[in-house]
Amino acid sequence: MMAPRRPIHAVSTWVKRQPPKVKAFLAVVAGMTVLVLLRAIVHDHDNLFVAAEAVHAIGISVLIYKLTKEKTCAGISLKSQELTALFLAVRLYCSFVMEYDIHTLLDLATLATTLWVIFMIRFKLESSYMEDKDNCSVYYVVIPCAALALVIHPSTSHHLINRIFWAFCVYLEAVSVLPQLRVMQNTQIVEPFTAHYVFALGVARFLSCAHWILQVLDSNGHLLVALGHGLWPSMVLISEVVQTFILADFCYYYVKSVFGGQLVLRLPSGVV
């Protein structure tokens, strides 16, 4: 007699058999359902943004544990860490000159730990760094973000350079994880600590996206006007959504792997 399948396994098998359009529709429905729940549970939606930064910090802590305990940086993209440090540094500058608040302190702590991870990969654990797998050119990421920031940026009263920097860090944050996804695409096997880190990034991105969407809904769209006019308000929301969808597929396979009891995450070809 065949053993009954676990509900999670049965659902994941059914989803896997669906065509891409159905999968996309299910993902949208799931995202909207979670948004409705968050809107009902979390009364101050600014807490979602703080939670996003906290989850990002937890992900960095997982990397630190991996580097200090296992003495290896295999599977970690140095380029993604450098892009993360770059957008955090630019965002810190913007925070200091434009809107100094609690997020400035959180970004400062995250930047410090990210720089430590970069130092460990470059100088302490360079022998285990998979340079041949980390082959996504940062120029293909940074240059389009910089060009887009020159064209589409906030229309606030701040200095033009500061507004361009602000837009640049928003766009760069949205795609900074691409080199890490490229590493996982090249290896197809993701060890647990790296998988935990990337999943934490996915959760953080979703919480940040939920924060902006719920803020817009609560203000009846007035928040978009407060951000400025033109294409900039829409680009802020698009950047948040892009960050979420870039990692959505990976997060699905991560959850499936965890419920399946697999310690090592094996990604099908073309997932990331």
SELUM-437801 format. One line per field, with one value per residue (C-alpha): residue in one letter; x, y, z. Coordinates in Angstrom, 2 decimals. Example, Ala and Ser with C-alpha at 12.3 -4.5 7.8 and 13.67 -1.06 7.14 Angstrom:
2
residu <- A_S
x <- 12.30_13.67
y <- -4.50_-1.06
z <- 7.80_7.14
***
This chain:
272
residu <- M_M_A_P_R_R_P_I_H_A_V_S_T_W_V_K_R_Q_P_P_K_V_K_A_F_L_A_V_V_A_G_M_T_V_L_V_L_L_R_A_I_V_H_D_H_D_N_L_F_V_A_A_E_A_V_H_A_I_G_I_S_V_L_I_Y_K_L_T_K_E_K_T_C_A_G_I_S_L_K_S_Q_E_L_T_A_L_F_L_A_V_R_L_Y_C_S_F_V_M_E_Y_D_I_H_T_L_L_D_L_A_T_L_A_T_T_L_W_V_I_F_M_I_R_F_K_L_E_S_S_Y_M_E_D_K_D_N_C_S_V_Y_Y_V_V_I_P_C_A_A_L_A_L_V_I_H_P_S_T_S_H_H_L_I_N_R_I_F_W_A_F_C_V_Y_L_E_A_V_S_V_L_P_Q_L_R_V_M_Q_N_T_Q_I_V_E_P_F_T_A_H_Y_V_F_A_L_G_V_A_R_F_L_S_C_A_H_W_I_L_Q_V_L_D_S_N_G_H_L_L_V_A_L_G_H_G_L_W_P_S_M_V_L_I_S_E_V_V_Q_T_F_I_L_A_D_F_C_Y_Y_Y_V_K_S_V_F_G_G_Q_L_V_L_R_L_P_S_G_V_V
x <- 0.00_1.33_1.94_-0.30_1.43_1.99_-0.37_2.57_4.05_0.69_0.16_3.71_3.34_0.06_1.58_4.62_2.36_0.59_1.53_3.59_0.56_-1.30_1.79_2.09_-1.60_-1.29_1.76_-0.16_-3.14_-0.86_0.90_-2.38_-3.69_-0.62_-0.97_-4.57_-3.48_-0.64_-2.96_-5.32_-2.65_-0.04_-1.58_1.53_2.84_6.15_6.91_6.99_9.94_11.76_10.96_12.39_15.67_15.70_15.22_18.04_20.24_19.32_20.36_23.72_24.12_23.66_26.47_28.70_28.05_28.93_32.17_33.33_32.29_32.71_35.68_34.40_32.67_31.72_28.42_28.48_28.66_31.26_29.77_26.33_27.90_29.79_26.63_24.80_27.55_27.37_23.63_23.75_26.57_24.69_21.47_23.32_24.63_21.11_19.76_22.32_21.62_17.90_16.03_18.12_16.05_16.10_16.56_19.90_21.18_19.85_21.51_24.77_24.78_23.93_26.66_29.25_28.43_28.34_31.80_33.02_31.67_33.45_36.69_36.45_35.81_38.56_41.34_40.65_38.74_39.72_40.84_37.22_35.72_34.09_35.30_34.55_30.91_30.53_30.67_27.90_29.43_28.65_28.88_25.73_23.99_25.45_25.51_21.80_20.83_22.97_21.58_18.00_18.66_19.87_16.59_14.05_14.62_12.63_11.29_11.67_13.39_16.69_19.84_19.83_22.86_21.18_17.99_19.96_21.82_18.51_17.10_20.34_20.28_16.60_17.27_20.51_18.89_16.26_18.84_21.79_20.95_21.37_25.04_24.09_21.34_23.86_26.17_23.31_22.32_25.85_26.17_22.53_23.19_22.82_24.18_21.94_23.45_23.54_19.96_18.87_20.54_18.91_15.52_15.93_16.56_13.38_11.32_12.91_12.12_8.50_8.04_9.53_7.26_4.24_5.18_5.07_1.91_-0.01_1.23_-0.12_-3.46_-3.77_-3.09_-5.52_-2.65_-1.56_1.83_2.65_2.09_4.28_7.13_7.07_5.55_6.36_7.50_9.46_6.62_5.69_9.35_9.65_6.79_8.01_11.48_9.95_7.86_10.86_12.92_10.18_9.59_13.32_13.49_9.98_10.89_13.85_11.75_9.19_11.83_13.37_10.07_9.44_12.90_12.47_9.11_10.58_13.33_16.17_19.25_20.77_18.66_18.83_17.49_15.98_17.63_16.42_14.92_17.12
y <- 0.00_3.40_5.81_8.90_11.94_14.95_17.84_20.15_17.64_17.12_20.87_21.47_18.61_20.08_23.56_22.16_20.64_23.91_26.07_29.24_31.56_29.61_29.65_33.40_33.84_31.68_33.68_36.95_35.55_34.28_37.65_39.57_37.23_37.85_41.61_41.50_39.59_42.01_44.98_43.45_42.36_45.15_48.51_50.65_49.69_51.46_48.42_46.32_48.34_47.94_44.22_44.02_45.52_43.21_40.13_41.35_41.65_38.08_36.92_38.67_37.02_33.61_34.46_35.57_32.26_30.36_32.30_32.04_28.46_26.68_28.77_28.78_31.26_28.70_29.56_33.22_35.93_38.56_40.80_40.75_41.71_44.58_45.82_45.62_47.66_50.20_50.84_50.90_53.46_55.67_55.30_56.22_59.37_60.27_59.58_61.86_64.78_64.26_62.32_61.19_58.66_55.17_53.61_55.39_53.52_50.21_50.76_51.68_48.39_46.39_48.15_47.41_43.68_43.56_45.14_42.53_39.74_41.32_41.51_37.83_36.70_38.85_38.35_35.51_32.88_33.72_30.12_28.90_31.74_30.44_33.23_31.25_30.81_34.45_35.62_38.22_41.51_44.29_46.82_45.33_46.01_49.35_51.24_50.75_51.76_54.90_55.80_55.27_57.42_60.28_60.19_59.26_60.61_62.41_65.89_67.08_70.29_68.54_69.12_67.40_65.21_63.96_63.14_61.19_59.30_58.49_57.03_55.13_53.31_52.39_50.88_49.16_47.55_46.01_44.08_43.69_40.02_39.09_37.98_35.72_34.16_33.68_31.77_29.48_29.05_27.97_25.51_24.24_23.09_25.56_24.64_25.39_28.62_30.32_29.17_30.61_33.92_34.25_33.24_35.95_38.44_37.29_37.75_41.16_42.26_41.15_42.98_46.13_45.84_45.25_48.35_50.60_49.10_49.31_52.86_53.89_52.18_53.75_57.22_56.70_57.33_60.60_59.06_58.88_62.62_63.21_61.34_63.76_63.91_62.27_58.66_58.54_57.46_54.61_53.57_53.26_50.78_48.96_48.58_47.06_44.62_43.68_42.88_40.56_38.71_38.23_36.02_34.55_31.42_30.65_31.11_28.63_25.93_26.81_26.28_23.09_21.80_22.64_20.89_17.97_17.58_18.27_19.93_20.82_22.78_21.47_23.91_22.80_24.26_27.77_28.59_31.63
z <- 0.00_-0.95_1.92_1.85_0.50_2.71_1.95_1.23_-1.20_-2.89_-3.32_-4.58_-7.08_-8.35_-8.66_-10.48_-13.14_-13.89_-16.91_-16.28_-16.54_-13.84_-11.60_-12.02_-11.20_-8.07_-6.96_-7.34_-5.41_-2.63_-2.42_-2.27_0.44_2.59_2.03_3.26_6.36_7.07_6.68_9.24_11.71_11.52_12.41_11.96_8.55_9.18_11.34_8.17_6.87_10.19_10.07_6.53_7.70_10.72_8.51_6.25_9.35_10.33_6.86_7.23_10.64_9.00_6.57_9.44_11.22_8.04_7.53_11.15_11.93_8.63_7.42_3.84_1.55_-1.10_-2.75_-1.68_-4.34_-3.51_-6.21_-4.59_-1.27_-2.93_-4.65_-1.32_0.35_-2.48_-2.29_1.53_1.47_-0.99_1.01_4.20_2.55_1.43_4.92_6.54_4.21_3.61_6.32_9.28_11.33_12.85_9.42_9.16_12.21_10.90_7.53_9.26_11.18_8.05_6.07_8.75_8.76_4.95_4.78_7.26_5.00_2.01_4.01_4.97_1.40_-0.11_2.40_4.84_2.88_-0.68_-1.34_-1.08_-3.13_-6.34_-8.61_-11.78_-10.69_-9.63_-13.23_-13.41_-14.49_-11.99_-14.82_-16.38_-13.06_-11.94_-15.26_-16.14_-12.58_-12.80_-16.24_-15.05_-11.97_-14.17_-16.10_-13.42_-9.89_-7.17_-7.86_-4.28_-3.14_-2.36_-4.39_-7.79_-6.95_-3.79_-5.68_-8.29_-5.56_-3.89_-7.10_-7.79_-4.45_-4.94_-8.37_-7.32_-4.28_-6.55_-8.60_-6.20_-5.62_-9.30_-8.98_-6.05_-8.14_-10.96_-8.62_-7.60_-11.23_-12.07_-9.17_-9.10_-5.51_-2.64_0.80_3.82_5.17_1.77_1.14_4.51_3.65_0.23_1.66_4.32_1.51_-0.20_2.98_3.59_0.04_0.38_3.69_2.21_-0.83_1.44_3.45_0.39_-1.09_2.20_2.80_-0.60_0.09_3.54_2.16_-0.73_-3.13_-1.52_-0.64_-4.35_-4.60_-1.54_-3.22_-6.13_-9.59_-12.90_-13.19_-9.91_-7.55_-9.88_-10.23_-6.44_-6.35_-9.47_-7.91_-4.78_-6.82_-8.98_-5.87_-4.64_-7.90_-8.57_-5.46_-5.52_-7.49_-5.25_-2.10_-3.45_-3.90_-0.55_1.31_-0.67_0.26_3.96_4.22_2.30_4.91_2.50_4.00_0.63_-1.84_-5.42_-7.97_-11.29_-14.36_-15.20_-11.80_-11.10
***
